[in-house]
């Protein structure tokens, strides 16, 4: 079995973020694309203002999986959640 310790969290990402490598790489890709496609006006406009990707604000913020029932005829019906629904009382 492998016994090698992972390098994750040991400064590699800190260096990547500190040197702003994502932006540098994106500018390189856009420059290379524009060199090959000089008439691409859409990329020219987007390439002037490149934006970096951001990490999600919360981890695991994914919608719940929907569960379906199938009746005898093969129709797909959304299974009820049986969770209480709160309505605003006026």
Secondary structure, DSSP 8 states (H G I E B T S, - for coil): -------TTTTHHHHHHHTTHHHHHHHHHHHHHHHH-TT-HHHHHHHHT-------SSTT-------EEE-TT--EEE------------
